[in-house]
Every structure is written in structure tokens, then in C-alpha cells.
Amino acid sequence: MSAGGGRAPREAGRRRVRLLATGGTIAGRAASGVEPGYRSGEVAVEALIDAVPGLRELAALDGEQVAQVGSQDMDDALWLKLAARVQEVFDSDAADGVVITHGTDTVEETGWFLHLVVKSDRPVVLTGAMRPATALSADGPLNLYNAVAVAADPAARGRGAIVVLNDDLHCARDVTKSSTTDVHTFISPGPGLLGSASYGRVRYFRQPPHPHTTASGFSLDGIRQLPRVDILYAHAGMTADLVRASVSLGARGLVMAGVGNGNMSTAAVRALAEAAREGVVVVRSTRVVSGDVGRNIELDDDALGLVAADQLNPQKARVLLQLCLARGMERDAVQDAFHRY
Ligand SMILES: NC(=O)C[C@H](N)C(=O)O
């Protein structure tokens, strides 16, 4: 095992897994994750690996610290860095699969980004923990064990980015965090789980039906930064002010976390239609945890110039819209992408 990104030795029949650590509660130090002043992301990658009995028996492992942040501090620059690192690891044949240790707050967004841009069939597995590494009944060690088992499993190939927590395998497209503190926080509303893992024994229930990784039209090619896309949260009595503020601050895209089926107040609708006329691409998603946002249902998207998010929640819609805008796609092409991916 090396901490600096050296290769795990190739041993006959043994899969090689690279651990890319980014921080999060899986690397947090505290008696619990709800202590005042608690900070995630303090335990280094070597210590994480050493804390899991039997981990090295699953695969030839090496670890690399890509970042050390609470995932609330993940941002576009870190996504680009992480995705580039995953791509380099695969392109140089340094590993058969990667495991990314990550905070749970935004793991769904990072996973979705990687699901769309990484060009490889090799498994990209993300895991984390709800309880700090030093807490009573820490969940990180078994999550990491299961994640390495998935990354080392040839049957995980071609399934895109997989989020593994609490014995569940989720497609990065579908997964979302549903509880602030519960260990069973991750759900995949609608499509359901991708599979399960029990002490390293992995089963798959389905293939992700939407294009991803090698079949996705997105990649890192030519992308040095991502365009600004803001998410606005709809509520009773919403005014138009924040829509206008986002546009005047330079947002090239807006995602509305609408009420119900992607609805919002009349004032907000008018402001969004105006933004769309000015060339901002506006996507209607929903603050509701499950269900699709359909086109031209309660709102006339055709007349208003809006895009419907289909199955993507606001934070996932933001990632896809950033990638679409980075590729120079216009509104109709963006709508097609929301139906396709
Ligand atoms: N459970 C966690 O990992 C929460 C932490 N704030 C993070 O996302 O990094």
C-alpha cells in the first residue's frame, strides 16, 4: 500500500483497487456525528484502511489522499480534480476499480458527476459513513469493506458510479440522502436499489438503464471549469427577487426546486420566463423527494421556454445542467439530455 499514489503490485488473480480519499464523516473524529463543534475529514487514508480487518484480503489496495474536506465543501474544482484522477488511474491501468471515500452530504452529486464523465467500464464506487470513525458503532469500516468488495468485483463493471452504504448499492443517478442522522439515510426513490452487499458478498438487482460513463455524451475533454448554475427553493409566497439576483450575478443556468410537480408562484414563473428569454437555461425540478417533473403539465413549458427535470432532483439537475452548458447546449438539447440521462 502506498499513500502517494504508487501502484499496488499486480499479483496473479488479484484485483487492484485504488482508494481515493476525500474526507467526510468516514474520516471524522468524535464520539458522535451530532456533537457541537464536530468536524469531519480528519483521519488520513492509511488509518482508514488499517482500521478495517480483512480489507487487504479483498484486493491489492493502495490509497491516495485527493482532498480532506467535509463534503459540504465539495465544489466544481474538486469534482474536476477527482474525475481527472479517476480517469488517470484507469487510463494508466493502475487499478481495476476505485473506491472514493466521501462525505455523505454531497456524495450523490459527486457520484452523479463521475457517472456522467468518467470514460471507463471499471467500477467507480463511492462510500462514506454517518458516524465518525471514532464513534460508538461506527458504520464506516463495514461500508469501506463492502465498497472495496464491489470495486474488486468483475460483475460491477459497466454499471457506472455506485454508491455503497449500509449494505445497499445505489446507482449514483438515483441515490439521495433522506435523513440528517439516520444510518439508513440513503434511498433510491423510484428505480430502487442497484444491489446489496453483505460482509463483502455482493449481489446486483438490475443494470442502470440510462446512458453513463462510456455511453454518456459528456466527458472532461476541454472542460477547465463549470458554468455557474444556481438552485432556488420554491415556497408559499415566493417572490421574484432571488431569480433576478441570480441572473444579475451571472448564473447561466437556474434550477428551481419547485413545489409539487415543479410548480412555483406566479411571480417566480414570470421571472423565470424572463430569464429564459434572456438566454438563461431554466430547469424545473422539485423539492419533493420522489416522482417525476413532467413537461407541459401544470405549466406550459413550451410557451414559457422552460426545461422539465424529469427524474432528477434539484442537486442532480444542477450537475447535468452544468455539463450541458459547458458543452454549449441550448434549451431544446438540454431538455433532450434531461429525458435521456
Ligand atoms: N456524514 C457525513 O459525511 C457528513 C459530513 N458533513 C460530510 O458530508 O462530509
The ligand as a Gaussian input file, in Angstrom:
#p B3LYP/6-31G(d) Opt

LIG

0 1
 N      -21.916000      12.005000       7.300000
 C      -21.143000      12.890000       6.689000
 O      -20.226000      12.511000       5.991000
 C      -21.468000      14.350000       6.884000
 C      -20.371000      15.324000       6.607000
 N      -20.845000      16.660000       6.856000
 C      -19.866000      15.285000       5.181000
 O      -20.645000      15.252000       4.259000
 O      -18.684000      15.328000       4.980000

